[in-house]
Structure formats: C-alpha cells, structure tokens
Amino acid sequence: MNEEELNKAKKAIGEEYQFIHGDTAVAYGALLAGCRFFGGYPITPASEIAEKMAKLLPKVGGKYIQMEDELGSIASVIGSSWTGAKAMTATSGPGLSLMQENIGFAHMSETPLVLADVQRSGPSTGQPTLGAQGDIMQTRYGSHGDFAAITLSPNNIQETLNYTIRAFNLAEEYRTPVFLMLSADLGHMREKVRIPDEVETFERKRPKVPPEEYIPFGKGEYGKEKVPEFGVFGEGYHTYVTGLTHDEHGFPATDDQQDHDKLIRRQVEKILDDREELTDVEKRSLDDADIALVSYGITSRSALGALNKGREEGKKLGYLRLKTLWPFPIKEIEELSKNVDKIVVAELNLGQMYHKVKEHADKDCEIALADKIGGEIHSPDEILAEV
Amino acid sequence: MEKKEEKREVEMISAKEIRDKYLRHDMMPHIFCTGCGIGNVLDYTLWALEKEGLDMDKTVFLSGIGCSSRLPGYIDVDSLHTTHGRALAFATGVKITNPELNVIVFTGDGDCMGIGGNHFIHACRRNIDITVIAVNNYIYGMTGGQVAPTTPEGDYATTAPYGNLEPAFDMSEMAISSGATYVARWGVKRPNQPINSIQEALQNKGMSFVEMMSPCTTAYSRQNRMGSIEEFWDWYDNKTILAEDHERIKQYGSEEEKEELKDKIKVGVLHKEEKKSLSERIQELIEEVQV
C-alpha cells in the first residue's frame, strides 16, 4: 500500500493511542492492511466489526455493503477480491456455518480474502453473547473436499490489530482465504492499542505477461511457484473462474482423475509446504519444564495465570501458545512432547486441538485436556487441576 | 453501463464474425441438448453486446449453477462461475468494487428463483447496476427434471410424478415488485425483440432483468409429452401474447378473448423506470465523506 493510502487510513482511524475492543481492532487492522471492501451481515458478537467498517471504509474510498445473509456476504467478498480489492467479512459460529460452501469456492478458485470469526458458544444459536473456541475445526474441515487453511489466533487487542494485517498479507501472498479467530471475550474486551506508524503490506502478484500468455491456475512465475499470479477482472486477462475442477487455464476438467489430483494437491501444498514458515508460537519457561500448558487465543491468558501460580507453588510448568492454529505446528509439538512428561491442552470446547496435539505428540508423553464450555474462561486453578 | 466512448459506425457483421469475436473456441463442443433454447439466448446476448459496443475487457459475466450458468464459460471474457443461487451476491461485490465494469449475470429459474431467491429480490431492491439474463425452462434441467418454483401447477416433473401441487412464481413480476428498473420477457423463437431488450437492459443504469422462456426439450418435454422439438417450440410461441395486446384485450376484449388470456404468458418490455443505482449512491457517499 502506498504512503498516501496509509496516511488516509491513519487519518480515518484517529488518535495514535486508543482504548478499544477486539472488534474495533480488527476494523483498524483491516484498514491499515489496505482492505477496501467489507461485505457483512449482523451477528453477535461480531457486529461491531461491520459497524466500524461501515463508518470508516467510505472515508478511505472503500466500499461497505450489508448483504441479505451470510451466504451473500462471503459471496460479495469473493466477487470484490476478483475485482482487485482486499476484501473481508466478519461473523460468528452460525454465520460461519452458512458460509462454508462459498469458503470452499474461495479455496477452489484461490481467492484472497480475510474472514474474522468472533466465536460464541454453539452448536446452533447457543450462547450468542458469550465466548467459546468451538469453530477451530470448522475453519480447517468445514467445507467439503480437500483444502488447507491458514488460521490465526491472537490473544490480546494489540495483537488482534497486528494479526488482522498479517491475515491480509498471508491471504494476498498465498491466494487463499485466511481465518482470524477471536472469541466474544476478546472481541468485546478493551485494551490500550497503539496504531502502528509503519505498516508492511503484501500485494498479490499480478501477471506481467500479456493476456494471451497468462495461465491463471498454473505455475507462479515470479512469486511462490505454487501460487499463480492473479489477473484482476477488468484488466484484459479474460479469466474464467469456476468452482468446478479446472485445468491450469481455468476451464472445467471434471472427469479426469489426474486433473483433479494435480489441482488440489498444488492448492494444498502451496500452504503446507510452508508450514514452518507460517507457524508462530509463543514459548515461556520451557527450558526446565516437566509439564507444558498448550493453549491459544483468550484461553492462553488463563494458562499464563496457571503458569505463574504453578511456578510459585514449585511446579515445573512451561507454556506454549499457538498463534497460528492452521497449518498445525507439528514440529513444535513433536519437540515439546519429547522434552516434557505431560502436556495439558486448555481450550473453550470439549476437545478440538487436544486431538491434534495427541496425534503429533510423542507416544510416551501424557496428554490431558482442560476443557471448558458455557461461556466462561478458565480460572488458572481449573487448568492447574489437570496438571 | 459504460460503453466505448467513440461514436460507432454500425457495420454489417456476419454470424461467423460474431462467433469468432466473442466465443472461446477451445471450450467447444458445448454441453447443451439439441433443441434447447440456451444457445439462442447466448446468440441474442452476443448480438446485443455487438450492437451496444461493450468493451469486452471491461465486462464481467457471472453465473450460478445449472444449464444456463454454464454460458459464461463459452464467452471470451472475465467470468465467475459461482455456487448455486449466489451469482447475484458475487456480482454485487464485483460491481460495487469497480463500477466501471459492465456486469452481466446468466441464471436460470431454479438458480435465481429457488435457491437464490433471497439474493434476487435484494439485488432488485438495491437497484444495483447489473443486467440479469434469466433462462426460464420451468424445471431443474441439469439435474434431470425435478420440479422448480416456476413449474406450472399440475405439470409433471421427476419429483412431481402426480403433477405439481404448488403454485408457480412469475420471475418477471417478482423482479418488478422487488424494485428492478428494467424488466422484459421473451420467448427464444424470434431474435429481434430479445436482442433489443438485452441491449436496453445493458443501457439501463440499474437492475435490469430479462427473462427468456426456453424450451427444455429433454427433461420438461419428456415428462409433459410436448411432442417434437418443432412442436414444442411452436407451443411456446403460441402460448405468449404481447404485453400491449394483453392490456388491450383486458380493457376492450370480448368475453371469449378474455377467457383465452388466462392461458397466455405476457411477453414484452414489462417495466421501465429511472432510479439511481446503488453503485452510484455509494460513489456519491465516498465523495462526500472521504478524508
């Protein structure tokens, strides 16, 4: 993004230091990242993101639209992205469920977009105003078929702002939907935030060849090899974009096993090949730890309390926070499980990442689950009880 | 809609030249059945594009799922073949993001009025500046002939084996009452009126809806015993009445003529009005509040 655009965004956002909640931080981060389209549909506890974007986007020349439902909001975002805008939507569990088919379309058509999910208790309408971490698997396996997801999970308001920018950068770099996971508690919690002065942004690679030589779903020519360049609508590339299995020119190729295999493997590998580059974890007190607390998002703040309290009591505890949930940080969990006797996974569901940790941990390492549902976060003692 | 600014000389152009100019030849052969009206709808659309002189680098076609939704694939242009029923929501994102683009949606009766009904009425309400060409064959053709929200009451379908128990939607009436600013309906047998209507739809700065009644010679014809392709096409042609004739008979016709009207489908330009489009209003707002 150029200097002028960034200054416009900063001007619209206002004061350098602000006391804001997580939903507002998503809107600010989006604006700073260069997001210029938001297709929304109201839902607790994510509505404030749409409200902020409705107010701010026109100020920076961006477009806001409230669609008729979540199926429409994610659809409008994909349409906007193909027209060249950095585009996003925000929702919560019920909305995320409704969006699944078009999320699959975004994977299949390799469309960059950001989806902020402010999680609430489910299934169904559940507890609309109360936080949860029940949508983790939905970002990874929610749509039908094979694909790889990028899912980020911040745990404070400044990080929420920074990670919104990172989400846009990754979406552009990998030509893929990126999920930003909050929960009601994070979305509605206020903390002091500093609006960054400099913002590093990534712009999707555009084709440099003339239209007749452009291959929209082939090899990346000057960025990542498995990420093809993106020919924006209206620039003469005449790209055919379809949710059907397609060849590298974008044309339907629906009855050949090889065509499908080639397309989907490249789409999955473009993300999983970079698993380690994408992995982001925070480690504390692990050097001499016997037992590690693994958590993410809002729950990691309870885990930090448990770490401090446990250490005071003389327990040799360590702390690992997953900041990237998908791709799953396999190497970090493998290493951790070799160095400790036990891992306690704390999360606001009845066990989702617990199973992933178990899958990749050393067989000799005991894996325990500190689960909690019902809209309250763990107390440190509730996590310590599983140690 | 935007068109090339220079004054165009209307030149004689052959059907072959139209095909060479607009179609993707590497997508042929097409998937459509013999006797289907979809090819005619494509043909009329291409003639309208040519007459209007739209810049194909600044035109985007969208579609959902169904027979008619495969049409954009055959046109050499940017296009988005989306999920079932959602094309209008995708199109909304395209048009709002870049109002300079001409946005055209191909859809069918199941795609538009069944699964996509909600997006349809809201796109009309917003008067977003796009052109929708809906191919209505009164049945789910691609999936093998299931009953649609447009299937006439009493007609047969694979999922209405004893005859359709439900009343049908009239798509054009729905478009008008939802706020579309240009609405026309035609059969596929005669080219000139639909070509002119599609051209007028492209010119209208708002939501334009052109319903094309197209015989489904495979699924619908087989189940409702419509006879040969020629007989089915003639049946359609005889079933229609021009909107102005319809109006005249309603006012001045004999009882006998009025009785016959009940079985007829009104064709013609059914509605036209001037209203600011959503994309225009968004641009105005930006100019007003931009920092």
Interface residues (C-beta under 8 A of the other chain):
Chain A: K8 K11 A12 R36 F37 G39 P58 K59 V60 G61 K63 I65 M67 E68 D69 L71 G72 S73 A75 S76 V77 I78 G79 S80 S81 W82 T83 G84 A85 A87 E101 N102 F105 F233 G234 E235 G236 Y237 H238 T239 Y240 V241 T242 G243 L244 H249 F251 P252
Chain B: R24 D26 M27 M56 D57 K58 V60 L62 P72 G73 D76 V77 D78 S79 L80 H81 T82 T83 G85 R86 A89 F90 A91 T92 G93 V94 I96 T97 N98 E100 L101 N118 H119 H122 I282 L285 I286 E288 V289 Q290 V291
